[in-house]
Amino acid sequence: MSFHVIQQAPARLNRSELAVPGSAPQMFEKAAKSDADVIFLDLEDAVAPDDKAEARKNIIKALNEVDWGTKTMSVRINGLDTHYMYRDVVDVVEQAGERLDLIMIPKVGTAADVYAVDMLVTQIEDAKGYKKRIGFEHIIETALGMQNVSDIAAASKRNESLHFGVADYAASTRARTTIIGGVNPDYAVLTDKLDDGSRDVHWGDMWHYALARMVVAARANGLRPIDGPFGDFSDPDGYKAAAKRAAVLGCEGKWAIHPSQIALANEVMSPSEAEVTKAQRILKAMEEAAAEGKGAVSLDGRLIDYASIRQAEVLVEKARQIAAA
């Protein structure tokens, strides 16, 4: 291991993250009673310009009055390139900061963007005498943000998670697609001709590189990588397939833009009973091996060693978090 120690962000269960427009207060109570691990109340894309001020008031009132239970609460502010952003931060943190856990910053492009919001939030917390420090979630959804993702991930001690904003990322990179988070038949490999002259087409995941790069930046800085939206909420199989790809790459959770996607995210992002049982067996086998002075041992015909311990511990800890929720 490197001599450099990675400081881990606060441990939060983040399998599903439900988006709720701030302009739709009738949805707040239902969201509070949902099974989502994290809820972000949105002031950005889901709110029309003329509704921004009222949505801000709705969110402040809801954070103070709605019983959110033990849910992690976040607010997505408007971008730093808008005149809404400063008032989002000042009003929400000053008036409802005690119930706010996270601020979601959209379209983060540089580490300086993070610094700017950090400065504002720190001054407000100090002035209000808040004891709890509000964390940051960053949406990586532009070519600039992806270019600077490592610097962004290391820009503040408030950082907790990186999120892949696939729709705006597609627009920023001028990707030839209009879907949100799905696959594209043009992103495919055509096999060589078989003996009978036929050829097979294998679809690929056009978001693989971007998501994998974000995951590395997040994990290298102790943050949670979270996959973003899947636009077709009438396609649960497509959603689950996208979530599984993200989970395999190392993501801890996925957005839910519709309540029907919450259960799907929780299912995919939770280790199965079989996986947890196997992880527990690995830990036990390695404990016995260590007692015998061995650094590796065979289990079910496969080699396991100290790297296996770290993999198993991740699964067991996630199962513990879910059980305690």
C-alpha positions in Angstrom: 0.0 0.0 0.0 1.1 3.6 -0.6 2.3 5.6 2.4 -0.4 8.1 1.4 -3.5 7.3 3.5 -6.8 7.9 1.8 -9.3 9.6 4.2 -12.7 8.1 3.6 -15.9 10.3 3.4 -18.5 9.8 6.1 -20.1 6.4 5.7 -23.6 6.9 4.4 -25.9 4.3 2.8 -26.3 5.7 -0.8 -27.8 2.9 -2.8 -30.7 5.0 -4.2 -30.8 8.8 -4.5 -34.3 10.1 -5.2 -34.7 13.4 -7.2 -37.6 15.6 -6.1 -38.3 18.9 -7.7 -38.5 21.8 -5.3 -41.4 23.2 -7.3 -43.5 20.1 -6.4 -44.1 20.3 -2.6 -47.0 17.8 -3.0 -44.3 15.1 -3.5 -42.3 15.8 -0.4 -44.3 13.7 2.1 -44.4 10.7 -0.2 -40.6 11.0 -0.8 -40.0 11.2 3.0 -41.9 7.9 3.4 -40.1 6.2 0.5 -37.3 3.6 0.8 -34.8 5.9 -0.8 -31.5 6.2 1.1 -30.8 9.8 0.0 -33.2 12.5 -1.2 -32.1 15.5 -3.1 -34.5 18.4 -3.4 -33.9 20.0 -6.7 -33.5 23.7 -7.5 -31.8 23.2 -10.8 -32.9 21.4 -14.0 -36.3 20.2 -12.7 -37.4 23.8 -11.8 -38.4 26.4 -14.4 -36.6 29.8 -14.1 -39.8 31.6 -13.0 -40.3 29.0 -10.2 -36.8 29.1 -8.7 -37.6 31.5 -5.9 -40.8 29.8 -4.8 -39.1 26.3 -5.1 -36.3 27.6 -2.7 -39.0 28.7 -0.2 -40.7 25.3 -0.5 -37.4 23.4 0.2 -36.6 25.6 3.2 -40.1 25.0 4.6 -39.9 21.3 3.9 -36.5 20.8 5.5 -37.8 22.5 8.7 -41.3 20.9 8.9 -41.4 17.6 7.1 -40.4 14.5 9.1 -37.6 13.1 6.9 -36.7 10.5 9.6 -33.1 9.3 9.3 -32.9 10.0 5.6 -29.8 11.8 4.2 -31.1 15.1 2.8 -29.4 17.0 0.0 -30.3 20.1 -2.1 -29.2 20.5 -5.7 -28.3 24.2 -6.1 -28.2 26.0 -9.4 -24.9 26.2 -11.3 -22.2 28.7 -10.5 -22.8 30.3 -13.9 -26.3 31.4 -12.8 -27.5 34.3 -10.6 -29.6 31.8 -8.6 -26.7 29.9 -7.1 -25.6 32.3 -4.3 -29.1 32.8 -3.0 -29.7 29.0 -3.1 -26.7 28.5 -0.8 -27.3 31.5 1.5 -31.0 31.1 2.0 -31.1 27.3 2.3 -28.1 26.9 4.6 -29.0 29.9 6.8 -32.6 29.0 7.2 -32.5 25.1 7.1 -28.9 24.2 7.5 -29.4 22.1 10.6 -31.4 19.5 8.7 -29.3 19.6 5.6 -26.7 16.9 5.2 -25.4 17.6 1.7 -25.3 20.2 -1.1 -25.3 18.8 -4.6 -23.3 21.0 -7.0 -24.1 20.6 -10.7 -21.8 21.0 -13.6 -18.7 21.2 -11.6 -15.9 22.1 -14.0 -12.9 23.0 -11.8 -11.6 22.7 -8.3 -12.1 26.5 -8.0 -15.9 25.9 -8.4 -15.8 23.7 -5.3 -13.7 26.2 -3.4 -16.2 29.0 -4.1 -19.1 27.1 -2.6 -17.0 25.8 0.3 -16.1 29.4 1.2 -19.8 30.5 1.2 -20.9 27.5 3.3 -18.1 27.7 5.8 -18.8 31.4 6.5 -22.5 30.7 6.9 -21.9 27.7 9.3 -19.5 29.8 11.3 -21.9 32.7 11.5 -24.8 30.5 12.5 -22.8 28.4 14.9 -23.7 25.1 13.3 -22.0 22.1 14.8 -22.5 19.8 11.9 -20.5 20.2 8.7 -22.5 20.0 5.5 -21.0 17.7 2.9 -20.7 18.1 -0.9 -22.0 16.0 -3.8 -20.5 16.9 -7.2 -22.1 16.1 -10.5 -19.5 15.4 -13.2 -21.5 16.2 -16.3 -19.3 18.3 -18.6 -16.2 17.6 -20.6 -14.4 20.2 -18.5 -15.5 18.4 -15.3 -14.3 15.1 -16.6 -11.0 16.5 -17.6 -10.5 17.9 -14.0 -12.3 15.1 -12.1 -9.3 14.2 -10.0 -8.7 17.8 -8.9 -12.4 18.2 -8.2 -12.5 15.1 -6.1 -9.6 16.4 -3.9 -10.8 20.0 -3.7 -12.5 20.1 -0.3 -12.7 18.1 2.9 -16.5 18.5 2.5 -16.5 16.2 -0.6 -18.5 13.0 -0.1 -19.5 11.8 -3.5 -19.1 12.1 -7.3 -22.2 11.6 -9.6 -22.2 10.9 -13.3 -24.6 13.3 -15.0 -25.0 11.4 -18.3 -27.5 13.7 -20.1 -25.5 17.0 -19.8 -22.3 15.1 -20.3 -23.6 13.8 -23.6 -24.5 17.3 -24.6 -21.1 18.7 -23.5 -19.2 16.1 -25.5 -21.6 16.3 -28.4 -22.4 12.6 -28.2 -24.8 11.5 -30.9 -27.6 10.5 -28.7 -30.8 11.9 -27.2 -31.4 9.3 -24.6 -30.6 9.6 -20.9 -28.4 6.8 -19.6 -29.3 4.1 -22.0 -27.4 2.3 -24.7 -27.0 3.1 -28.4 -27.2 0.5 -31.2 -24.5 2.5 -33.1 -22.0 1.9 -30.3 -21.4 -1.7 -31.3 -18.8 -4.1 -32.6 -19.4 -6.0 -35.8 -17.7 -9.4 -35.8 -15.8 -10.8 -38.7 -17.8 -13.0 -41.2 -18.4 -16.5 -40.1 -18.1 -19.5 -42.5 -21.7 -19.0 -43.6 -21.1 -15.3 -44.2 -23.1 -14.1 -41.3 -21.9 -11.5 -38.8 -22.9 -10.7 -35.2 -23.4 -7.3 -33.7 -22.4 -6.8 -30.0 -23.7 -3.6 -28.4 -21.4 -1.8 -26.1 -21.8 0.7 -23.2 -20.9 4.2 -24.6 -20.6 5.5 -21.0 -18.1 2.9 -19.8 -15.0 5.1 -20.0 -16.5 8.2 -18.4 -18.1 6.3 -15.5 -14.9 4.2 -14.9 -12.8 7.4 -14.9 -15.1 9.0 -12.4 -15.1 5.9 -10.1 -11.3 5.9 -10.0 -11.2 9.6 -9.1 -13.8 9.1 -6.4 -12.2 6.0 -4.8 -8.7 7.6 -4.9 -10.0 10.4 -2.7 -12.2 8.3 -0.4 -15.5 9.4 -2.0 -18.7 7.5 -3.0 -19.1 7.1 -6.8 -22.8 7.3 -7.8 -24.3 6.6 -11.2 -26.8 9.2 -12.4 -30.2 9.1 -14.1 -31.8 6.6 -16.4 -34.4 8.4 -18.3 -36.8 5.7 -19.4 -38.6 4.9 -16.1 -41.0 2.6 -18.0 -38.0 0.2 -18.7 -37.1 -1.4 -15.3 -35.0 -4.1 -17.0 -32.9 -1.4 -18.8 -32.5 0.5 -15.5 -31.4 -2.6 -13.7 -28.9 -3.5 -16.5 -27.4 0.0 -16.3 -27.3 -0.1 -12.5 -25.5 -3.5 -12.6 -22.9 -2.2 -15.0 -22.3 0.7 -12.6 -22.1 -1.5 -9.6 -19.6 -3.8 -11.3 -17.4 -0.8 -11.9 -17.5 0.2 -8.3 -20.5 2.6 -7.9 -22.3 2.5 -4.6 -25.6 3.8 -5.8 -27.8 5.2 -8.6 -30.3 8.0 -9.0 -34.0 7.4 -9.1 -35.8 10.0 -11.1 -39.1 8.1 -10.5 -40.3 6.4 -7.3 -40.5 3.1 -9.2 -36.7 3.1 -9.6 -36.0 3.2 -5.9 -36.5 -0.5 -5.2 -34.6 -1.4 -8.3 -31.6 0.7 -7.2 -31.7 -0.7 -3.6 -31.9 -4.3 -5.0 -29.0 -4.0 -7.4 -26.7 -1.9 -5.1 -27.2 -4.3 -2.1 -25.0 -7.4 -1.9 -27.0 -10.6 -2.2 -27.3 -13.0 0.7 -25.1 -15.5 -1.2 -22.4 -12.8 -1.7 -22.4 -11.9 2.0 -22.2 -15.5 3.1 -19.3 -16.1 0.8 -17.5 -13.0 2.0 -18.0 -14.1 5.6 -16.5 -17.5 4.7 -13.5 -15.8 3.1 -12.9 -13.8 6.3 -13.2 -16.9 8.4 -10.9 -18.9 6.2 -8.3 -16.2 6.2 -8.5 -15.8 10.0 -7.8 -19.5 10.3 -4.9 -19.2 7.7 -3.4 -16.4 9.7 -3.5 -18.4 12.9 -1.5 -21.1 11.0 1.0 -18.5 9.7 -0.3 -18.7 6.1 -0.8 -15.7 3.8 -3.0 -17.4 1.4 -5.4 -20.4 1.3 -7.7 -22.3 -1.0 -11.5 -21.9 -0.7 -13.9 -23.7 -3.1 -11.0 -24.4 -5.4 -9.9 -20.8 -5.6 -6.9 -18.9 -4.2 -7.8 -16.3 -1.6 -5.2 -14.0 0.1 -5.1 -10.7 1.9 -6.6 -8.9 -1.1 -9.6 -11.2 -0.8 -10.0 -10.0 2.8 -10.3 -6.4 1.7 -12.9 -7.3 -1.0 -14.9 -9.4 1.5 -14.8 -6.7 4.2 -16.4 -4.2 1.7 -19.4 -6.6 1.2 -19.8 -7.4 4.9 -19.7 -3.7 5.9 -22.3 -2.8 3.2 -24.6 -5.6 4.6 -24.1 -4.2 8.1 -25.0 -0.7 6.9 -28.2 -2.0 5.2 -29.2 -4.0 8.3 -28.8 -0.9 10.5 -30.8 1.4 8.3 
